[in-house]
């Protein structure tokens, strides 16, 4: 059974964004003796995170009983364990869970764990944050935050058994200095097992560098490390000997969280065919059939590769929270638009939007509510500016940019007022029961001939800064470049 247990650097190791916030709330409730009051912490966490929380109480005989079992955990696991004993789980999972709970209570500090599940509906790995507490009457309780580990497993499960290629997902295990100690195989399909020369059940939870023969090559391993550290896909070809036979593989490497997704394509036949064609010109006619089949295989592989590359480009260009252009992609496309407008003699305007008092939303309702407001506002912008001549991007935090092509200052100001009007009549939905009213300040600048994007952005930023200083929920019109230069 694959598992991890950590008591240090928990926030950095965890994947769920809520864990850092829960740790902070836990530390704020610490008392002089280092313990945390159960009643106070539970009262604070349950309304905010209850759907992902479990509360367990020791039974006194080496076991634990669930007193709370969040509905999201039920949804993923397929059943509730409320009122049941931990020892009723599968033996390996039960031993690991009880040992982790015991360690959290003995050490009296938060514990972060990752473990493989054996009987859930659609989750293979779970991460947990265990928080030891003590009640007023002296009883001990563990409040546990539990979420599926986000490993894009929906994608993997859809292609694992139907893919003619080998597919392996590896998770990096790091030491306290953040160095990779090993890479554990968390998913592998049958074809990957055939290519590794081992039954598929034996691949799970093993060290990838020992189970996959090609990873023992230092050059290939270094390419994998680069892919993880740079978060950049790679592809290479290699060969190794298996049971006296040389196997040639094309390996596509893609970063996957703190790990890798490897796609293994057996190109042995293709490689042998190419070598044979070079050395056996006299038998070329016999090889034509194989060459045609090889061309079809290559065409299909190129199609798959182009599709993966298109998806990687899309992910690299967009902001993951809103699906808007990220700042880098916005800048590249805006520069291209300015070059085109310079050649055509057309106009361009830039609007920079900043949501007012956004920190109060996060402080009052939590970061998940803030994220929901950001997404809702992004949808509002897309609805208003969904046009092939416009660019809409998220610059970071609560700041957005809109580039309007073929638009002068007056038209851009009218569009900016439409944004404010929409915010006056529309609340930003946060949940099924909560919607928040927000306002925004906007800076507007129209490009002058020969002006760079950096200059245009600086003028729009100054106009935004002026609007916020004048009381927020306002529009700021940028001064001409000459006035800005003179003021500087």
N, C-alpha and C positions, 0 to 999 in steps of 0.2 A: 504494500500500500504506500502510495506517495504522500508525503506530508512535510510541512515545515513548521517550526516553532521559533518565534523571535520575541525578545523583550526589549530590544534596542532599535532605534531608528524606525519605529513603527510607521510614522506618517510617510516617510520616504519609500518604504517597502510596499505600502498598501496601494490598492487600485481604486477602491471606492472613495470618492471625494468626501463623503460624510465622516470617514474615520478620523480625519484631522480635527474636524469640529467637535466630535464626541470626545476625543482625547482632551481637548482644551476645556470642555465643560467638566470633565472628570477631574482635571487638575484644580479647577476653581473650587470644587467642593472638598478638597483635601483638608483634613483637620490637623491639629498640632502633632498628633501621634502618627500621622501619615495615612490613616484610614479614611474612608469615604462613607458618608451616611447613606444607607440604602434608600430610605424613604424620600429624602430630598433629591437624590440623583434620579431615581425612578420617576418621580413626579415631573421632573424637567425633561427627561428623554422620551418617555412614552408618547406624549402628544406629538412630538416632532418626528420620531424615528420608530414608533411602535410597530409599524408593519414589517420592519426588518429586525426586530429585537426578539431575543429569547431571555427568559429569566429562569434560573435554575437554583434549587436549594439542595444542599447535602442532606441525605437521608440518615446519616450517622453510621451506616454500615458499608461505606465505600462506594455508594451509588449516589445518583442525583435525580431529582424529579423536576419536570418542566412545570412552571407556574404560569408562564406566558409563552405563546408561540405565534409570532407575527404572521399576518395573512399573506404577505409576499413570500415568506418561507414556505407556507403551505402551498401556494401556487406553484412554486418551483419543485418542491419535493413531492407533491401529489397527495399529501395527507397531513393531518395535524398530529402532534405527539403530546398535546396538552394533557397534563396529569400522568403521563407515562414515565417510566424509568429509562435512563440512558442505557442501562445494561440490556434493554430490549432491542437495541440496534444490532446491526451485524457485528460479530465479535471484534473484528479489526477496528472498525470505526468506533465502537463503544470503548475499547481500551484506549484508543488515542484521545477520544473526547474526555473521558474521565481523568486520564493523566494530565491533560491540558488544564482542566478545571481545578484539579488538585494543585498543580504548579502555580496557577494564578492566585489561589487562596493562601498557599504557603509563602510565596514571595510577596504577596500583598501589593502587586503592581500590575498594570495592564499587560496583556499577553496577546500577540498577533499570531494566528495560525492559518495555514493553507492545507487542505486535505482533499483527497479524491473521494467522490461519492460513488456508491455502488448501485443505488436503487432510486435515483431521482428521475424526474420526467425528461429533462433536457439540459441538465447541468452536470459537468464532469468534475469541476473543481469549485470549492467554496473557500472564501476567506472569512475569518472571524476575528473580532476584537473582544477579548474577555476582560471584564472590569470587576474586580473583587470589591464587595461592599459589606457593611455590617449594619444590622438593624438596631433600633433602640433597645430591644430586649436581648441583644447579644448574638442573635442568629446571623449566620453568614449567607450571603446570596451572591450569585454571579450574574451580572447583566451582560448578555452577549449580543453584539451586532453581527449579523450573518448575511452575506450577499454572495451571489454567484460571481466567480472570478471572470472578468470580461476577457475572453480569449477568442472572440469571433467564432464560437463553436457552431453557430447556425450555419455559417458558410462551410466549415469543415465537414459537418455531418451531412450536408447536401451532396458533397462531391466525393466523400471518402470511398464508398464502396462501388461507385459507378466510374471512377476515374481509371483510365488505363495507365496512368502514371502513379508512382509511389508518392504518398503524401505523409509527411512527418511534422508534428508540431513539438517544439522543444522549449522548455522554460529554463531560464538561467537561475542558478543558485549562487548567491554572492556571500562573501564574508563581510565582517564588520567594516573593512576598508573599501567595500563596494567592488572588490575584485571577483571575477567569475571563478568559482571553485569547480563547478560541473554544470552540464546542461542535461536536464532530465527529460526523457520522452514522455509526453502526456497524451499524445494521440498518434496513431500510425495505422494506415490501412493495410489490407492484405498484400497489395502489390509491393509496398515498401518492405514488408516482411520477406517477401520472395527475393527482392533485390539484396537484402541484408544477409540472407541465408539463415534466418532464424524464424521460428513460428511466431505469429503475430502476438500472441498473449505474452510472450517473453520480452517483447520490446518495451511494453509499458513500464514506467517507473525506473527504467535502467538508464545508465549514463550513456548519452548519445555517442560520445567519443569512443566508447568501448563497443557499443552494439552496431554502429554504422561504420563499416570498414573504411570508407573514403574520408571520414572525419579525422582519422589518425594521421592524415597527410597535413603537415604543418602549414603549407601554403593554403589549402582549402580552409582549414580552421581559422587562419588569419583573415581570409575573405569573409568568413561568417562573423568574426568579431567586428570587422569594419561595418558590415551591414547593420549590426545591432547598435553600435556606437553612433553611426551617422544616420540611422533610420532610413537607409537607402537600399533599394533592391539591387540584386546582382545576379549574374548567370555565368556558369562556367561548365567546362567539360573535363572529365577525368576518367581514369580506368583503374581497376584493381583486379586482383586474382582471387577467384572463388572456386574451390574444389578443382583446381588445375585449369580453370577456364578464365580468360580475360573478359571482364565486363566493362563496357563503356557506358557512362552515364552523362546526360545533360542535367545539371542541377540548377534550378531556379531558386534563389535565396530571397526571402521577403521578411522584413522585420515584423514581429507579431507581439505587441506588448513588450515585456522584458524577456524576449525570446525570439524564436525564428520559426517560419514556415518553410519547409523544404519540399519542392516538387521534383521528383526523380523520374526522368524519362530514359528508358533503356534504348540507347542508340547503337548497341553492339552490331546489329545487322547492318545499319547504315554505314558504320565505320568500316566493317569488314568488306562491305560492297564497294566502298570507295577505294580501299586498298587493293581489292581484287581487280577493279577496273584499271588501275594504274599498272598492275603487273601482268595482266592477262588480256592484252589487246586482241589476241587471236580468238578469244571466246566472247567478244563483245556482244554478239547477237544473243547469247544465252543470258546475258546480264540485263538486257533491255527491260524485260518484265520487272525485275527487281528494282531497276532504276525508276521506272514509272511509279511503282508502289512507294518507293522512297520519296519521290517528288510529292506524292499525295500526302504522305506522312509529314513531310516538311511544311507543305502548305497549311495543313491543319495545325501544326505546332506554331507556325508564324501567326495564324489567325488567333490562336489562344494567347500567344504572347502579346499581340497588338491589343487584344481586349484587356489583358491585365495592365498593360502600359497605359491605356486610356483611363482605367480606373485609378491607377496610381497618380496620373497627372491631375485627375479631378480632386483626389484627396489632398494633393499637394497645393492646389490652388484655392481650396475653400476652407472657411472657418468651421471647425467641427461642431460648434454649438448651434450656429445659425444657418449654415450652408451658403452664406454670403461669401464673396471673394475675401481672402485674407489680405493683410496689408501689402505683403510682397507681390501677390498676383495683381491686386488693384493698381499698384504703382507701375508694374510692367505694362498692363493694358492701357492705363491712362497715358503713359508716355507714347505708346503706339498711336492712341487716338489724337494726341497733340500733334504728332508728326503728320498724320493724315490731314488734320484740320489746317495745318500750316500750308500744305500743298494745295488744298482746296479753297483756302481763304474763308473757311467756315468758323463759327463762333463756338466757344466752349465755356461752361460755367461749372464751378465746384461749390457744393454745399457740404459743410462739416456739421454734424449733429452730435450733441452731447446731452444725455438724459440728466435732468436736474435732480440733485439730492439723491443720487442712486445708492450711495453708501447707506442711507437710512433704510432703504428697502432690505439690503442684506442684513443690517444690524437688527431690524425689527422682525423680519419674517424668515431670515436664513438664506444662505446662498442658493439652495434649490429654487426658492421663490425668485431670487434675483435672476437666475438663469432662465426661468420661465418668462419673466418680463422681457429680457433680452431677446428671446426667441419670438415672442409675440410682436415686439416692435420691429424686428427684422422682417416678419411676415407683412406688417403694415407697409414698410418701405418697398418690398418686392411687389406688393399689390399696386402701389402708386407709380412705381418707376419700371415696371416690367416692359422693357423696350430694348430692341437690339442696339439702339443708339446710346443707351444709358449704362453706367457701371455703378453697382451698389456694393460696398464693402464694409467690413467691420475692422476698424483700426486697432481695436483692443478695448477691453473693459466695456464701458457704456458709450464709446465714441464710434461714430459711423461716418462714412464718406459717400457722396453721390456725385458722379461726374455726368453732366448733361451736355450732349453734343448737339450743335445747331441751336444753342440757347444763349440769349443775352442776359444781362444782369436783372432786368425787370421780369423776364419770364422765370428765371431761377428764383427770384424773391416770391413770385406767385406760387411756385411749386412748394417753397419752404412754408408759406402760410397754409397751404393745404395740409402739410404734415401737422402743424399746430392745431388746425381745425379738427383734424381727425382725432388727435389726442384729447381734445375737449369733449368730443362726443363718444369716445370709445374707451372702455377700461381694458387693461391688459390682463387676460386670464392667467391665474397662477395655479389654480386647482379647480375641482368641480364646485367648490363652495366659496372661492375667494378670487376677486379680481381687483386690481389696483389702478388708481388714476395716477398718471405720471405726466410731467411736462418736459419740454426740451428747449434748449437754447441752440441757435443755429448761426453759423457764420457763412456768408455768401460772397463769392468773388467771381468776377467774369475775367477770362483770360485776355490779355492784351497781346498784340502781335509780337512775336519773338520771345514771349515770356516762357520760362521753364516751369515744369510741374512743381519743383521745389518752391519757386517764388509764388506761384498761384496758391499752393497749400499754406505757405507762411501768411499770406494776406487773409485767406479764409480763417486761419487759426486766430489771427489778431482780431478779426471781426467777431469770432465766437467768444474770445476772451472778453471783449468789450461788452457783448450781450450778457454774459454771466455776471460781470461786474455791475451792470446796470439793473440787476435784480432778477436775472434768469427769466425763463419763459419768454424770450425775446428773439428778434432777428437782428443780426449785425451785418451791415453792408460794408464790404472791404473798400478801403481807399485805393486809388490808383497806385501802380508800382512806384511812380515818381514821388508821391507823397510819403509812402512807406520808407523809401530810401532816404528822403530828406529828414524824416523823423528819427531814423536810425543814426 
